[in-house]
Amino acid sequence: MLSNLKIYMLALTLAMLVAGPAMAQVQPDLAKTLLRELNGSMHFSTRAYQGTSLIGQQEFKQSKIKTNNNVWQLQLNEEPVINHPEARDITANIVLTHGEASSTAIGVSFNFGNWNRDNYVMVPASIYNGNRYHSIGDGYAPVYTKDMYYNPKVPLTISNNPRLAIEKGKASVIELQTSNAATPAMCFFSPAKKEGFIILTDQQSKWGNNGMTIAENAAQDSCTFSISAPAVRKLAPGFGDFHPSGDKAPDWKEGDELALKFRIYVFAAKDIPDLLTRFMGVRKAFTGPNHPRNILPMSELTRLATNICSNNFVTVPAGSYYLPENNKDFQLGWVSGMMNSYPMLALNNAKERQRVAAELDFVVNKLQGKSGYFYGGITADGELRLDKMSPDFSEPQAMVRKNADALLWLMKHMMLFKAQGYGNMIKPEWENAAKRLAAAFAHTWKEHGEFGQYIAPETGEIAVYNSTAGAIATAGLAIASDYFKQSEWLQIAKESANFYYSRDVVKQGLTGGDCGDISMDANSESAFGFMESLMALYNYTGDKSWLDKAKVEAALCSTWALSYDPVFPANSQIGKLQCHMAGAVWASIQNKHAAPGICCASGDYLFKLFRATGDVKYADLIRDIQHAQAEAVNIPPGHITTNNLVGSTMERIQPSDAEGKGSVGNFINTRNSWTETDGMLMALELPGIYVQTDKKEITVFDHVEAKLISDKGKQMLIEVKNPTSFDADVAVFAEKAAQAQKPLGYTAFVKWPKFAIKAGQTSRLLIGADGSIIAQ
């Protein structure tokens, strides 16, 4: 399969590059001027296929292609984008005015001369830095080679994903459908020219999903970005492998026509962060605003999900804990071990409080190694579970990500105990375990200048270096520094954040490697996790330079979230439910699917960034994520998703054909604790309604509608409507704009008042200048 891919990549590259930038083509004048800044040109063509093999390509040199058998007509329409002189909207209407054409697609190609392999290439949720990295394996979660262990110089290594060639002197082609991307977009940044390029397009035409292709020649001095209608890929990318796509170009008859629409941006950019932030600002500009559905109030989601979690508390030979998986084994962090206990503690009742305490006892007594680092899990019978390791090594290893989660959530649990008035329940063993873990991270940083990807819990040695697996460790260290009054840990938190920001975000435009089932692949969890850390540093220092970094990181996070509501097959489960899935979060460049939420977090740091900056796009992103999560919740009889427990969710929202065409839009009939956990956390740590009283601004995150009715002096009268089928208790957070400039603590939600509103009803809420609820 791989050898066939190599042959095909070379053939397609030659076919697409045969028309060089110097050839006379149909060129809209304004777009031509923009593209010239990047040594680029635009070309329209018809493409004939035999199966999925490209057998012929005809370029529109003017507005018509005429052969012995048919006549094609091209009509171009170019429009400037209001307030964006660097952007153009282009529509190419192509009609077969005479004859017939079998198995033919149409396309537009952007050929860039004077290309440089150092250009940063990004397709949201699919390609980061061209995926131009060492690759291993030919399938899901490949085994690491021996030379990757205990090697400080191990290169960033990914699974077998679509990618540009890491080898010099080699041609390469990336073939995708629009459904392989969180936004139908292709982007690049040129360090030499200090310019950025973004092209946005529609998901599909009447022929199905569009294709997006990036082809680089062997000399790596020319590259073509192409959109086709429809997608005709030789091979479709899977979970770390490829399979025959089964794509088919349509047969045309006389009079058939198609409109290919897209928007291009060419703009000044000094670095990769400039490209990322520009992308976040325009990612919905072409597909238009999405329309989240209000279907499940946060309070009802909490009731359903905490009921599941409560019924999944077990006492087994290993100890007592809430199950983080569908079996009785325990996995720390990552998939909600010692995370799902946090919302249970927040219920603030004696039964669950005692259970949470029992789980913390179990974790610190059974899982911590001699070095202070924790093992990644344990079986119900008490046998330690090991994370990825080479069979050539006998030393047990654990994920750095799991240890970072352990530090963060140990600290958050203890802070919540105190905020609820139960600080006396905090045991010295919990605090000592947290201290030892923070000290282990500090030692690793001072010794190696990074946290690594895998660690040996007994010795504390880094077993696998590189990646952004320690993204959340910075947040844990910042919290621990404040809690235990250890200033050195805050300094290490700052140093590590600056290191990962510079090495991974600024220089590579990606974060990755913190999941146990991928290599060092770019992924969403590390992006959101690092966002957590940057906002933690702002929280504890008040230094707004961390906000500036957080804005860039939020932009990187946005590349992982669906920015529009994809069209799913009408007969698929998602299609039948008519779910609005904008906000579903893609997993990684290996695991090519979206999921209901961030693993495992509320994303409250996005709300905190919105609060600190007033920039609504951060509120918009977290609102989308929360509403997409609700769309995946199993609520019989009318909203069946998992076919499992009422209130359950599962991790697969599948817009792509990475698992085969039959999987598109279909849920898997199971449940995942982590997706239920992030739902509970969003319901807990995000306000339902946020109000700035002096600015009279209202932002809604819950599944209700709210609008200002009147401004009674210093008071606000707000009308709230609950359009759902469930009664709601809506958390209200109101403050003045000046108060929003003070960082928001981790347990602020404990003090948010609740506003009760029945299903289908409209009520009024009076808010005082101090943020209190005065009357209902």
Salt bridges, closest charged atoms under 4 A:
GLU78 OE2 - ARG88 NE 3.87
GLU86 OE2 - HIS84 ND1 2.99
GLU86 OE2 - ARG278 NH1 3.02
ASP89 OD1 - ARG263 NE 2.59
GLU167 OE2 - LYS170 NZ 3.85
GLU216 OE2 - ARG132 NH2 2.95
ASP247 OD2 - ARG233 NE 2.74
ASP247 OD1 - LYS661 NZ 3.06
ASP251 OD2 - LYS248 NZ 3.98
GLU254 OE1 - HIS98 ND1 3.70
ASP256 OD1 - LYS253 NZ 3.43
ASP274 OD1 - LYS270 NZ 3.28
GLU300 OE2 - ARG303 NH2 2.63
GLU325 OE1 - ARG385 NH1 2.94
GLU352 OE2 - ARG355 NH1 3.57
ASP361 OD2 - LYS427 NZ 2.68
ASP387 OD1 - LYS402 NZ 2.81
ASP405 OD2 - ARG401 NE 2.91
ASP482 OD1 - LYS485 NZ 3.79
GLU488 OE2 - LYS446 NZ 3.05
ASP504 OD1 - ARG503 NE 2.63
ASP514 OD2 - ARG401 NH1 3.08
GLU525 OE1 - ARG401 NH1 2.74
ASP548 OD1 - LYS551 NZ 3.80
ASP565 OD2 - HIS580 ND1 3.89
ASP604 OD2 - LYS608 NZ 3.48
ASP615 OD2 - LYS617 NZ 2.57
ASP620 OD2 - LYS284 NZ 2.69
ASP620 OD1 - ARG623 NH1 3.79
ASP624 OD2 - LYS284 NZ 2.59
GLU631 OE1 - ARG293 NH2 2.72
GLU651 OE2 - ARG652 NH1 3.56
ASP657 OD2 - ARG233 NH2 2.52
ASP657 OD2 - LYS661 NZ 3.44
GLU659 OE2 - ARG652 NE 3.04
GLU676 OE1 - ARG671 NH2 2.60
GLU685 OE2 - LYS412 NZ 2.83
ASP711 OD1 - LYS696 NZ 3.13
GLU719 OE2 - LYS707 NZ 3.82
GLU719 OE1 - ARG764 NH2 3.98
ASP727 OD2 - LYS758 NZ 3.55
GLU735 OE2 - ARG611 NE 2.65
